[in-house]
Amino acid sequence: MARAQETAVYTHGHHESVLRSHTWRTAANSAAYLLGSLKPHMRILDIGCGPGTITADLAALVPQGHVTGADRAPEVLERARATAAGRALTNIDFEVADVHALDHPDETFCVVHAHQVLQHVGDPVGALREMARVTKPGGIVAARDGDYAAMTWYPASPGLDAWLDLYRRMARAGGGEPDAGRRLRSWALRAGFTEVTATSSTWTYASADERAWWSELWAERTVASAYARRAVQDGRASEAELRAMAQAWRDWGAAEDGWFGVLHGEILCRKAV
């Protein structure tokens, strides 16, 4: 039997349209629920760091501490290192890592953080246990994940309905859980945490610039990313159907009254002392 970490496929891949989305993320717009718990001396592990924009923000917030950014994709870590270098941050490093088997001793970090990671792994409960293992007693395991079924938009669009249905089917076929946000607290309790604070927050895209940015990156993902190639290869969508979904994204982006909301679940888990 395959190990759990081998049962999930990263749905998005690392197409430029995906990284464009990831580099927009900051600690303020993607980890606000965690920031009040940080102290300047802390040592932080940022799992699934991608191009490192959140990681760099965390490093700036713990100037007497240290942040390690971890990702399974070595190529994206080059972008992360460039991000850190561009901000002249010296209390930061990066490593290739698997959240199911972290290469750190027990009780190493004050905070272990994962943004939009648990939806993509084969064993999220096991991942949280591993995150807890490398967290110091009294430290924090923090996770934030979107919930695709809770995404909502206006005006109505059959093409976006078709896109969402396909995305959720593709994510589950790859071993992930696209509606992870609502499950985070349950997963944390199953992982053995007894002190779990669960919250939620949103991203909203409504201005002309926001709609143009969000719709175009998803239109590109829908036809040009690893997700698109797998959808065709697996027989889950034709190229013509993907093009129609991409056009639906562009039509939504052009609508003056267009609005899109993305719900995220969040957990702060305190490790027992």
Buried (B, 14 or more C-beta within 10 A) or exposed (E): EEEBBEBBBBBBBBBEBBBBBBBBBEBEEBBBBBEEBBEEEBBBBBBBBBBBBBBBBBBBBBEEBBBBBBBBBEEBBEBBBEBBEEBEBEBBBBBEBBBBEBEBEEBBBBBBBBBBBBBBBBBBBBBBBBBBBBBBEEBBBBBBBBBBEBBEBEEEBEBBEBBBBBBBBBBBBBBBBBBBBBBBBBBBBBBEBEEBBBBBBEBEBBEEEBBBBBBBBBBBBBBBBBBBBBBBEEEBBEEEBBBBBBBBBBBBBEBEEBBBBBBBBBBBBBBEE
